């Protein structure tokens, strides 16, 4: 209808205008909960990550699941890139991730092979061509891969003191890692590959510890309008299980598990479909401790109503 009234009109979608769902997701965060609130550029944690990234060229965010590592890495990336998705790349490492996936691979053709730049090399080239802007590579789950094998020769040159020095990659071309390229990475300090990550990056990048945070949890619950009594009891349980995590790291419960918590029903869902399995795994050889943690969870509901507190255990 519009085309008939006004010829040669170009129709634009919200994503064409950089305000749609995909654009907002790229700018805001890569949280596992995409409806989580966006982090402000003035957030102290975001400011800390950006400050360190500009000093060291890279920052490792280290902490157990649910401590907002990916969330803050993406928020800092959005600020540093000026909100331009083309200046940010997101990569998730895993056990089979290789140099060919990350730096440079080879693809078959009818006459042989052609090179295929990975996200690292592609962003390096883009940053070299645009020295006036910052480019950010966000690596999720850094400790899940063999980082020495994945980075290859580039591992030496991501260090700030080695930036702008030319080196040769697998196809024989020379590249340099520019100063305007920043790497933000997340890692779980209890992954099996964490020792290799520490050895490779501890003197190259800054490291920020992301712990389960009662203050962050309090802010979430207040924003969600949770009843103060229920909130206080949940916080007591949260502190209790994370105290146990000092001796049993697998028991750590991050505050982000509760980003949707607002009432009894939402808490039961979080327990029945997520937390009870974490508790079972963490205390699989400590039956009495598991029972105590579970009982304490159900006591959260004692002062807030008379309905059944849930069946998960």
C-alpha positions in Angstrom: 0.0 0.0 0.0 2.8 2.4 1.0 4.7 1.7 -2.3 1.6 2.7 -4.3 1.1 6.0 -2.5 4.8 7.0 -2.5 6.9 5.3 -5.2 10.6 4.4 -4.6 10.2 4.3 -0.8 12.7 2.2 1.1 11.1 0.5 4.1 13.4 0.1 7.1 13.0 -2.4 10.0 14.0 -1.6 13.5 17.2 -3.6 13.0 18.0 -1.5 9.9 17.8 1.5 12.1 20.1 -0.1 14.7 17.3 0.0 17.4 15.8 -3.5 17.0 16.2 -6.6 19.1 19.4 -7.8 17.4 21.1 -4.4 17.7 20.2 -4.0 21.4 21.4 -7.5 22.1 24.7 -6.8 20.5 25.1 -3.5 22.4 23.8 -4.5 25.8 25.0 -7.9 26.9 25.5 -11.6 26.1 23.9 -12.6 29.4 22.2 -16.0 29.5 19.1 -14.0 30.5 18.5 -11.6 27.5 15.8 -9.8 29.3 18.2 -8.7 32.1 18.4 -4.9 32.5 21.2 -3.2 30.6 24.2 -2.0 32.5 24.9 1.7 32.5 28.3 3.0 31.2 28.8 4.7 34.6 28.5 1.4 36.5 31.7 1.2 38.7 32.4 -2.3 37.5 32.1 -1.3 33.8 34.4 1.7 34.5 36.9 -0.6 36.2 37.0 -3.1 33.3 37.4 -0.3 30.7 40.2 1.4 32.7 42.2 -1.8 33.1 41.6 -2.9 29.5 43.2 0.4 28.3 46.2 -0.2 30.5 46.8 -3.9 29.9 45.1 -4.5 26.5 43.0 -7.2 28.0 41.0 -8.2 31.1 40.1 -11.6 32.5 36.8 -11.8 34.5 37.1 -14.8 36.7 34.4 -16.2 38.8 31.9 -19.1 39.2 28.7 -19.3 37.1 26.1 -16.7 37.7 28.4 -13.8 38.7 27.6 -11.6 35.7 31.0 -12.1 33.9 29.6 -12.2 30.4 27.1 -9.5 31.3 29.8 -7.1 32.3 32.2 -8.0 29.6 29.6 -7.3 26.9 28.6 -4.1 28.7 32.2 -2.8 28.7 32.6 -3.9 25.1 29.5 -1.9 24.1 30.9 1.3 25.7 34.4 0.9 24.3 33.0 0.2 20.8 30.8 3.2 20.9 27.8 0.9 20.5 28.8 -0.2 17.0 28.4 -4.0 16.6 30.9 -4.1 13.8 33.6 -3.2 16.3 32.9 -6.1 18.6 33.2 -9.8 18.1 31.9 -12.5 20.5 33.6 -15.9 20.7 32.9 -18.9 23.0 35.7 -21.3 23.6 35.1 -25.0 24.1 37.2 -28.2 24.2 37.4 -28.7 20.4 38.0 -25.0 19.6 41.3 -24.6 17.6 43.7 -22.1 16.0 41.9 -22.7 12.7 38.6 -21.5 14.3 40.1 -18.5 16.0 43.0 -17.1 14.0 43.3 -18.6 10.5 41.8 -21.6 8.9 41.7 -23.1 5.4 38.7 -23.9 3.3 38.6 -26.2 0.3 37.9 -24.9 -3.2 37.6 -26.5 -6.6 41.3 -25.8 -7.3 42.7 -26.3 -3.8 42.4 -24.3 -0.6 41.8 -20.7 0.4 42.4 -19.0 3.7 39.6 -18.2 6.0 40.3 -15.5 8.7 38.9 -16.4 12.1 37.3 -13.8 14.4 40.7 -12.8 15.9 42.4 -12.1 12.6 39.3 -10.4 11.2 39.1 -8.0 14.1 42.9 -7.4 14.0 42.6 -6.3 10.4 39.6 -4.1 11.0 41.3 -2.4 14.0 44.5 -1.8 12.0 42.5 -0.1 9.3 40.6 2.2 11.8 43.1 3.4 14.4 40.8 6.1 15.6 38.4 3.7 17.3 38.6 0.8 19.8 37.7 -2.7 18.8 36.8 -5.4 21.3 37.1 -9.2 21.2 35.0 -10.8 23.9 36.0 -14.4 24.6 33.5 -16.4 26.8 34.7 -19.5 28.7 38.4 -18.9 28.0 39.4 -21.7 30.3 37.4 -24.3 28.3 40.0 -24.5 25.5 43.8 -25.0 25.2 44.6 -21.3 25.0 48.2 -21.8 23.8 47.0 -24.0 20.9 44.1 -21.6 20.0 46.1 -18.4 20.1 49.2 -19.9 18.5 51.9 -17.3 17.8 49.5 -14.5 18.5 49.7 -15.3 22.3 53.0 -13.5 22.5 51.8 -10.4 20.7 48.6 -9.7 22.5 50.7 -8.6 25.4 50.7 -4.8 25.6 54.5 -4.4 25.4 54.5 -6.5 22.2 51.7 -4.7 20.4 52.4 -3.2 17.0 55.3 -5.7 16.4 54.9 -7.7 13.2 54.8 -11.5 13.2 53.8 -14.2 10.8 50.7 -16.3 10.9 50.0 -19.8 9.4 49.6 -18.7 5.8 52.9 -16.7 5.8 51.5 -13.2 5.9 52.7 -10.7 8.5 50.3 -9.0 10.9 50.5 -6.9 14.0 48.1 -6.7 17.0 47.2 -3.0 17.2 46.9 -1.0 20.4 43.3 -0.2 19.7 42.3 -3.9 20.0 41.1 -5.0 23.4 40.4 -8.6 24.6 37.9 -9.2 27.4 37.6 -12.8 28.5 35.5 -14.7 31.1 36.6 -17.8 32.9 35.5 -20.1 35.6 38.4 -20.5 38.1 37.4 -24.1 38.8 37.6 -25.3 35.2 40.2 -28.0 34.5 42.1 -25.8 32.0 42.4 -22.8 34.4 46.0 -23.4 35.3 47.0 -23.2 31.6 45.1 -19.9 31.3 46.7 -18.4 34.4 50.1 -19.4 33.1 49.5 -17.9 29.7 47.7 -14.7 30.7 48.6 -13.7 34.3 51.3 -11.3 33.3 49.7 -10.3 30.0 46.2 -9.1 31.1 44.6 -7.7 34.2 42.5 -10.1 36.2 39.2 -9.2 38.0 37.6 -11.6 40.4 33.8 -11.8 40.1 32.3 -13.3 43.3 28.7 -14.0 44.3 27.6 -10.6 45.5 24.9 -10.1 48.2 24.7 -6.4 47.4 24.0 -7.1 43.7 21.4 -9.7 44.7 19.7 -7.2 47.1 19.5 -4.6 44.3 17.9 -7.2 41.9 15.3 -8.3 44.5 14.4 -4.8 45.4 14.0 -3.8 41.8 11.8 -6.9 41.3 9.6 -5.9 44.2 10.2 -8.9 46.4 8.6 -9.0 49.8 11.2 -7.8 52.4 10.8 -10.8 54.6 11.2 -13.2 51.7 14.2 -11.2 50.5 15.9 -11.3 53.9 15.5 -15.1 54.2 16.8 -15.7 50.6 19.8 -13.5 51.3 20.6 -15.5 54.5 20.5 -18.7 52.5 22.6 -17.1 49.7 25.3 -16.1 52.2 25.2 -19.5 53.9 25.7 -21.6 50.8 28.5 -19.3 49.5 30.2 -19.6 52.9 30.3 -23.3 52.3 31.8 -22.7 48.9 35.0 -21.5 50.6 35.8 -25.2 51.1 33.7 -26.6 48.3 34.0 -24.2 45.2 31.4 -26.2 43.3 28.8 -25.0 45.8 29.1 -21.3 44.7 25.8 -19.8 43.7 26.0 -16.6 41.7 23.6 -13.7 42.2 22.5 -13.8 38.6 20.6 -17.0 39.2 18.0 -14.8 40.9 17.6 -12.1 38.2 14.0 -13.2 37.7 13.1 -13.8 41.3 10.2 -11.7 42.6 8.0 -13.9 44.7 7.6 -17.4 46.2 6.6 -19.0 42.9 9.6 -17.6 41.0 11.9 -18.9 43.7 10.4 -22.3 43.6 11.0 -22.4 39.8 14.6 -21.4 40.3 15.1 -24.2 42.9 13.2 -26.9 41.1 14.7 -26.3 37.7 18.2 -25.0 38.4 19.5 -24.8 42.0 18.5 -28.2 43.3 20.8 -29.8 40.7 23.7 -27.5 41.6 23.3 -28.5 45.2 23.0 -32.2 44.4 26.2 -32.0 42.3 28.2 -29.9 44.8 27.4 -32.2 47.8 27.0 -35.6 46.1 29.4 -37.1 48.6 28.1 -35.1 51.6 24.5 -36.3 52.1 24.0 -34.6 55.5 25.3 -31.2 54.1 23.1 -31.5 51.1 20.1 -32.2 53.3 20.9 -29.2 55.5 21.3 -26.9 52.5 18.0 -28.1 51.1 16.2 -27.8 54.4 17.5 -24.2 54.8 16.2 -23.4 51.4 12.6 -24.5 52.3 12.8 -22.5 55.5 13.0 -19.4 53.3 9.2 -19.7 52.9 8.4 -20.2 56.6 7.5 -16.6 57.5 6.0 -15.6 54.2 2.9 -17.7 53.6 1.5 -21.1 54.2 1.6 -22.6 50.7 3.6 -25.7 49.9 7.3 -24.7 49.5 8.0 -27.0 46.5 8.9 -30.6 46.0 12.4 -30.3 44.6 15.2 -31.7 46.9 
